[in-house]
Amino acid sequence: MRRDPATGAPDLFSCARDYLHAYMPRVRALSPKTIEAYRISLGCFPGYLAEAEHTGREHACFDHFDRQHLKAWLAWMTDERHYAPKTVALRLSAVKAFLAYACQEDITLVALSQAARALKTPAQPRKPVNYLTAPETRAILAAFTGNTAKSRRNRMLLILLYDTAARVSEITGMTLQDLSLTEPGHVTLTGKGNKTRVVPLTGKTIGHLRVYLTEFHPGIARLPATRPLFYSPHHGQPASLSADTVSAVLKQAARAARQNCPSMPGSIHCHLLRKTKAMDLYQQGIPLPVIMRLLGHENATTTSAFYAFATLDMMRAAISAATPAINSPATDRLSEDKLQALYSLR
């Protein structure tokens, strides 16, 4: 790590530049969007120093990353900037990650990293997961009638988006080589950080895909393996769909489905189908580690945060199983000892 020639202290900005422009993209292979999010979060702290501490950005150094300054920064984000708790947590997480990297580059920074690691942000209230009900999901997937080629493509797009619980970028990036319909049928999805995962397909989806390939990819054996699975013709060549196009397709399906399914939410987005598929599996008793692999979550806490709340239907079923019917015959009167035991429960 470079050092200030005058003081001999580790150079903050050269370390940050190496972290953002070398370590994260080349070593960690993180996506440009993730790196940009880290850059914004790291830039927030010098902004605090300039505004609240009257320390120009050019004068910021590692000494400012002590526990006292970081605690004041957290309070400033909450009280002055009114950032949401989630945003504050993300900003602090980025600084912790940067300091963890910096202390690996320079041993004199280990104490700063350890002090920052002990800082905690206020616990965030967990919200129930938003997802579609079974009738709403069926209405969405049946919204396109298949009267036109475009309608048939859109119907297949939504079926695969739901069945694989894929991110939009994973669907739009799919090519013919990512699809395998031989037993056992599966797709290979390329997600965040260019990481791939294999997701199995249901028998019905495989049947739909065979029909789709016959129409949209005739003579598939002679076609390039890199040909996009879902495309729009552009200058006579198949061009991959954009994320905005997929979002528009889903919203169009929601508008059509709302005529027969009034409970359809007003706000529909592609990630909702991903959550819906995962919640459907969760309600069927699929273990969270399996759902985690399906979603492409490296950390199990990411998945458990989504599905920490049981649905009302699940809770109602559990309560009903443990509650006798109202019209059931009364049981014998409890003894005083048993009554006292029940009253003492906390």
C-alpha positions in Angstrom: 0.0 0.0 0.0 1.2 3.5 -0.8 2.1 5.8 2.0 2.1 9.6 2.4 5.7 10.7 1.8 5.4 13.4 4.4 3.8 11.4 7.3 4.4 7.8 6.3 0.8 7.0 7.0 -1.1 4.6 4.6 -2.6 6.5 1.7 -6.4 6.4 1.9 -7.3 7.3 -1.6 -4.8 5.1 -3.4 -6.1 2.2 -1.3 -9.7 3.0 -2.2 -8.8 3.2 -5.9 -7.1 -0.2 -5.8 -10.1 -1.6 -3.9 -12.7 -0.3 -6.3 -10.8 -0.6 -9.6 -8.6 -3.7 -9.1 -9.7 -5.9 -6.2 -13.4 -5.8 -6.6 -13.7 -6.3 -10.4 -10.6 -8.5 -11.0 -10.3 -10.6 -7.8 -13.9 -10.7 -6.6 -15.4 -10.5 -10.1 -18.2 -8.3 -8.8 -20.6 -6.7 -11.3 -20.3 -3.0 -12.2 -23.5 -2.2 -10.4 -22.2 -3.8 -7.2 -19.0 -1.9 -7.5 -20.8 1.4 -8.1 -23.0 0.8 -5.0 -19.8 0.4 -2.9 -18.3 3.5 -4.4 -21.4 5.5 -3.5 -21.4 4.1 0.0 -17.7 4.8 0.6 -18.1 8.3 -0.8 -20.7 9.0 1.8 -18.2 9.1 4.6 -15.9 11.8 3.2 -19.1 13.7 2.5 -20.0 13.6 6.1 -16.5 14.7 7.1 -16.7 17.7 4.8 -20.2 18.7 5.9 -20.2 17.9 9.7 -16.5 17.9 10.6 -15.4 20.6 8.1 -12.7 18.4 6.9 -12.1 18.7 3.2 -12.2 15.5 1.2 -8.6 15.9 0.2 -7.6 15.9 3.9 -9.5 12.7 4.8 -7.3 9.8 6.0 -7.5 6.5 7.7 -7.3 8.2 11.1 -10.8 9.5 10.5 -12.2 6.0 10.4 -11.9 5.6 14.2 -14.9 4.4 16.2 -15.8 7.9 17.4 -16.1 9.3 13.8 -17.9 6.3 12.5 -20.5 6.5 15.3 -21.0 10.2 14.6 -21.4 9.4 10.9 -24.1 6.8 11.6 -26.0 9.4 13.7 -25.6 12.0 10.9 -27.0 9.7 8.3 -30.0 9.0 10.5 -30.7 12.4 12.1 -29.5 14.8 9.4 -29.9 13.0 6.1 -32.9 10.9 7.3 -31.6 7.8 5.5 -33.7 4.7 5.8 -32.3 2.1 8.2 -31.5 -0.3 5.3 -29.4 2.5 3.6 -27.5 3.2 6.8 -26.8 -0.5 7.2 -25.5 -0.8 3.6 -23.3 2.3 4.0 -21.7 0.9 7.2 -21.3 -2.6 5.6 -19.4 -1.1 2.7 -17.0 0.8 5.1 -16.4 -2.4 7.1 -15.6 -4.4 4.0 -13.2 -1.7 2.8 -11.4 -1.5 6.1 -11.2 -5.3 6.2 -9.5 -5.2 2.8 -7.2 -2.3 3.9 -6.0 -4.1 7.0 -4.9 -7.0 4.9 -2.8 -4.6 2.8 -1.3 -2.8 5.9 -1.1 -4.4 9.3 -1.2 -1.0 11.0 -4.9 -0.7 10.1 -6.1 -3.9 11.9 -7.2 -2.0 15.0 -9.4 0.3 12.9 -11.0 -2.6 11.1 -11.7 -4.5 14.3 -13.2 -1.4 16.0 -15.5 -0.8 12.9 -16.5 -4.4 12.8 -18.0 -4.1 16.3 -20.4 -1.3 15.3 -24.0 -2.2 14.8 -26.9 -0.4 13.2 -30.4 -0.5 14.6 -32.3 -3.7 13.9 -34.6 -3.3 10.9 -38.2 -4.5 11.2 -38.8 -7.4 9.0 -41.7 -7.1 6.6 -43.8 -10.0 5.3 -42.9 -11.2 1.8 -45.0 -9.9 -1.0 -46.0 -12.6 -3.4 -48.8 -13.7 -5.7 -51.5 -16.1 -4.6 -52.1 -19.3 -6.6 -55.1 -17.8 -8.6 -53.1 -14.7 -9.3 -50.1 -16.7 -10.5 -52.3 -18.8 -12.8 -54.0 -15.7 -14.2 -50.6 -14.1 -15.0 -49.2 -17.2 -16.7 -52.4 -17.6 -18.8 -52.8 -14.0 -19.7 -51.3 -14.4 -23.2 -53.6 -16.5 -25.2 -51.1 -17.4 -27.9 -53.1 -16.0 -30.8 -49.9 -14.4 -32.3 -46.2 -15.4 -32.3 -45.4 -12.6 -30.0 -48.1 -13.7 -27.6 -46.7 -17.2 -27.6 -43.2 -15.9 -27.0 -44.3 -13.8 -24.1 -46.3 -16.7 -22.5 -43.2 -18.9 -22.6 -41.1 -16.1 -21.2 -43.3 -15.7 -18.1 -43.6 -19.5 -17.6 -39.8 -19.9 -17.6 -39.4 -16.8 -15.4 -41.7 -18.3 -12.8 -40.6 -21.9 -13.0 -36.9 -21.1 -12.6 -37.3 -18.2 -10.1 -34.7 -16.4 -12.3 -33.6 -12.8 -12.1 -34.6 -10.8 -15.2 -30.9 -10.4 -16.2 -30.6 -14.2 -16.1 -33.5 -14.8 -18.4 -32.5 -12.1 -20.9 -29.0 -13.5 -20.9 -30.1 -17.1 -21.7 -28.9 -18.7 -24.9 -29.6 -22.0 -26.5 -26.6 -23.6 -25.0 -28.0 -22.9 -21.5 -31.0 -25.1 -22.2 -31.1 -28.9 -21.7 -34.4 -30.7 -22.3 -33.0 -34.2 -22.1 -33.7 -36.1 -18.8 -33.3 -34.5 -16.4 -34.3 -31.2 -18.0 -32.6 -28.1 -16.6 -31.3 -24.6 -17.4 -28.0 -23.0 -16.6 -28.4 -19.5 -15.3 -25.7 -16.9 -15.1 -26.3 -14.5 -12.2 -24.5 -11.9 -10.2 -20.7 -11.9 -10.3 -20.9 -14.1 -13.4 -21.7 -17.1 -11.2 -23.7 -19.9 -12.8 -26.1 -22.4 -11.3 -28.2 -25.2 -12.6 -32.0 -25.1 -12.1 -34.2 -28.1 -12.8 -37.3 -27.8 -15.0 -40.7 -29.3 -14.4 -42.2 -31.7 -17.0 -44.9 -29.2 -18.1 -42.3 -26.5 -18.7 -40.2 -28.9 -20.7 -43.2 -29.6 -22.9 -43.9 -25.9 -23.4 -40.2 -25.3 -24.3 -40.2 -28.1 -26.9 -43.1 -26.4 -28.7 -41.5 -23.0 -28.3 -38.2 -24.2 -29.8 -39.9 -25.7 -32.8 -41.5 -22.4 -33.7 -38.8 -19.9 -32.7 -35.6 -21.9 -33.2 -36.4 -24.3 -36.1 -33.4 -26.5 -37.0 -31.9 -25.8 -33.6 -29.0 -28.3 -34.3 -27.7 -26.0 -37.0 -28.1 -22.7 -35.0 -25.3 -21.0 -33.0 -25.2 -22.1 -29.4 -25.0 -18.4 -28.4 -28.3 -17.5 -30.1 -30.6 -15.8 -27.4 -33.4 -18.0 -26.2 -35.8 -15.1 -26.1 -35.4 -12.5 -28.8 -36.8 -9.8 -31.0 -35.8 -9.5 -34.7 -33.4 -6.6 -35.2 -32.2 -5.9 -38.8 -33.0 -9.5 -39.6 -31.1 -10.9 -36.7 -32.3 -12.2 -33.3 -31.5 -9.7 -30.5 -31.8 -10.4 -26.8 -34.7 -8.8 -25.0 -34.0 -6.0 -22.6 -35.0 -6.0 -18.9 -37.4 -3.2 -19.7 -39.1 -5.3 -22.4 -39.5 -8.2 -19.9 -41.0 -5.8 -17.3 -43.4 -4.5 -19.9 -44.5 -8.0 -20.9 -45.3 -8.8 -17.2 -47.2 -5.6 -16.7 -49.2 -6.3 -19.9 -50.0 -9.7 -18.6 -51.1 -8.3 -15.2 -53.5 -5.8 -16.9 -55.1 -8.6 -18.9 -55.3 -11.0 -15.9 -56.9 -8.3 -13.7 -60.1 -8.5 -15.7 -60.7 -12.1 -14.5 -58.7 -11.8 -11.2 -59.6 -8.5 -9.5 -57.2 -9.3 -6.6 -54.2 -8.8 -8.8 -51.8 -6.3 -7.2 -51.6 -2.9 -8.8 -47.8 -2.9 -8.7 -46.3 -5.8 -10.6 -42.6 -6.3 -11.1 -40.4 -9.3 -12.3 -38.9 -9.9 -8.9 -42.4 -10.6 -7.6 -42.5 -13.8 -9.7 -39.2 -14.9 -8.2 -40.5 -14.4 -4.7 -43.7 -16.1 -5.6 -42.0 -19.2 -6.8 -39.8 -19.4 -3.8 -42.7 -18.9 -1.4 -44.7 -21.6 -3.2 -41.8 -24.0 -2.6 -41.5 -22.9 1.0 -45.2 -23.5 1.6 -44.8 -27.0 0.2 -42.2 -27.8 2.8 -39.1 -27.4 0.7 -36.1 -26.7 3.0 -34.6 -23.2 2.9 -31.1 -24.5 1.8 -32.7 -25.9 -1.3 -34.6 -22.7 -2.0 -31.3 -20.8 -1.3 -29.6 -22.8 -4.1 -32.5 -22.2 -6.5 -32.4 -18.5 -5.9 -28.6 -18.3 -6.2 -28.1 -17.0 -2.7 -24.6 -17.6 -1.4 -25.6 -16.7 2.2 -28.5 -18.6 3.8 -29.4 -15.5 5.8 -30.4 -13.7 2.6 -33.0 -16.4 1.9 -34.2 -16.7 5.5 -34.7 -12.9 5.7 -37.1 -13.2 2.8 -39.1 -16.1 4.3 -38.8 -15.5 8.0 -42.5 -14.8 8.2 -45.0 -17.6 7.9 -48.0 -16.7 5.8 -51.4 -16.2 7.5 -52.6 -19.4 5.8 -49.7 -21.4 7.2 -50.2 -20.0 10.7 -54.0 -20.6 10.5 -53.4 -24.2 9.5 -51.0 -24.7 12.4 -53.4 -23.0 14.9 -56.3 -25.1 13.6 -54.4 -28.3 14.1 -53.6 -27.3 17.7 -57.1 -26.0 18.6 -60.1 -28.2 19.2 -63.3 -27.5 17.5 -65.6 -25.0 19.3 -68.5 -27.5 19.3 -66.3 -30.3 20.7 -67.4 -31.7 24.0 -66.0 -30.1 27.1 -63.1 -31.9 28.8 -63.0 -32.7 32.4 -62.3 -29.9 34.8 -58.6 -29.3 35.4 -57.1 -29.8 38.8 -55.9 -26.9 40.8 -52.3 -28.0 40.3 -52.7 -28.1 36.5 -54.5 -24.7 36.5 -51.6 -23.1 38.5 -49.2 -24.6 36.1 -51.0 -23.1 33.1 -51.3 -19.7 34.8 -47.6 -19.6 35.5 -46.7 -20.0 31.8 -44.9 -16.9 30.3 
